[in-house]
Amino acid sequence: MNDIQNILVYVIVAIAIGYLAKKYVLPKTLFSSKKSKNKSCGEDDCGCH
């Protein structure tokens, strides 16, 4: 039982470190999609968002 708890702790810590690295350390261009922006308010940039 103790081994399972240790494995779960290591997995959760690894996921948390990966999330923080993705959010704060890695560049955002690595994860952004190349799709065009959705302009639901019109063709021009109205500044409403």
Phi, psi and omega in degrees: 000322180294325179294320180296319179296319178296318179296316179297320178297315179297321179293316181294319178295320179295320177295318180295318179293320177297319178297314181295322178295318179295321185283321189245334189258310184286149180292145182290337180291341179291329185251356182280148179273159183270009182289155177286154181289145178278116180253088182279346183261003179138181182280324181271163180277100185278348179078017182276355181243000000 
